[in-house]
Amino acid sequence: MYQKRELFMALTNAGPVSLWEKELSAFGKERNTPFLSRQLLQLKERGEKYLKTPAPTLPYSLFRLYWEDGSRIHYERNYFERRGRLLVFSLLSLLYPDDSRYLTALNDIIWDICSEAFWCVPAHFIDEREEGIPFEQYALQLDLFSCETASALAETLFFLKDRLDENVVKQARCQVFKRTLDPFLDESRLFRFEVMSNNWCSVCAGALGIAAIYLMEDSRQLSGFLHRTLSCLQVYLDSFGEDGVCVEGIGYWTYGVGFLTCFSDLLEKKNLRPPQPVLSSEV
């Protein structure tokens, strides 16, 4: 695994980054295949459905239910629909740039998500000792879904920042850093997922790593961030036995390995170049 110095040197010497150029080119050629045609039809149908109804709200009356009766479904249902709208309108804005309705809806849902009190869901306000954290730490708590929110917003900005409203871009970038990236850069904090040998350490670290690669421009800052990310992912890899079986079941295996794969693919696309050794004849 990279050490911090090696990461910094590799990032400093990174070659040109095209990231998704090959994939987008391939998609353009395959867009009219039967499978993709069906997927695009379903995507547009979902988008039209979303356009006809306002985004669900996240009022305190739903937020407090978890502490009153242990119920998660009502708050989380609205929470996840908002993220579903982010995905659908991001894809539709990218695929159908001439339809301004999608971009308008995308601006609105990004603004709504950035205006949420917390990105962490109520059931996850706990620390590495499985104890509740102080209310003052809620806004900067990292869980599966706050990290996923960060990666989704970062990827949306990567593809659409030149078309989104300038203030929306600034707000999204600011909130991703404030709520997720900056807290993970704080070495004085230890987050629950960093000591969990299951899907959590992969999903959270993978999602944070994705957001950092998209948004962090400073090589020194990014190298430190990726070093902590990779350390966390090593915990995940070490949790598997020789047979590669996940005791949580195939669904969580897919969840954890999926984010590990997406992060690894993006890191490879970053085109890191390890520093070349200095030969004795050059000294």
C-alpha positions, 0 to 999 in steps of 0.5 A: 500500500502507498505511504503518504510520501509515495502518494504525494509524489505519485499525485504530483507526477500524475499524468493527464486525467481524462477519467470517463472519456473512454466510458462515455465514448463507448456509451455513445456507441451502444446507446441504441442497443435493446438493453440500454434503450429499455434502461433509458425509457425507465429513466425518463419515466421515473424523471417524468414522475418526479417532475410531477410531484415536489421533493419530499421534506425531512421535517423534525416530526419524522426525524424524532421518530427513531428516538420515540419508537425506533422507527426508521422507515418514514424519515429514511423513505423521504431521505432516499427519494431525495437521493433518487431524484439527484441520480435521476435528474443528474443522468437525464441532464447529462443525456438530454441537455436540450430539456431544461426541465431536468437541469432546473429540477437538478439545481433544486434537489442539490440545493435541497440536499445541501440545506438538510440539517444532517446527512447522517440518518438518525440511527447512525449517530453513534461512535466507535464504542457504539455509544451516542454522540453529542448533538453538536457532532451530528452535522459532521457525523460520517455514516454510509449515507452521508458519505454516499451523498458526498460522492454523488454530489461530487460526481454530479459536479464533475460532469455538470458543473459547467451547466449547473447554476454557479451558486448551486455548484459553490454550495454543493462543493462547500457542503461536501467539504464541510460535512464529509471531507474536512471531518475525515481530514481531522486526524483527531477524530476516529469514526465508527466505520474505521474499526468495523470489519464489514461493508461499512469501512468499504462503503464509507471509505470508498465513497469518501475517496471518490468525492476527494478524487473529484474535488480535491485539487491540492496534492498534499491534502489529497495524499493524506486523505487517500492514505487514510482511505486506503488504510480503511479499505485494508481493514475491509480486505483483511476481514475476508477469509481465504474463500472470500466469503462475506458473513453478512451475505451476498447483498452486503458483499456486493455493497462493500465490494461495489464501492471498493471497485468504484473507488479503485477504478477512479483511483486508477483513472487518476493516472498516478505515476510513482516517482522514478528512482534516481540512478547512481550515474545521475547523482 
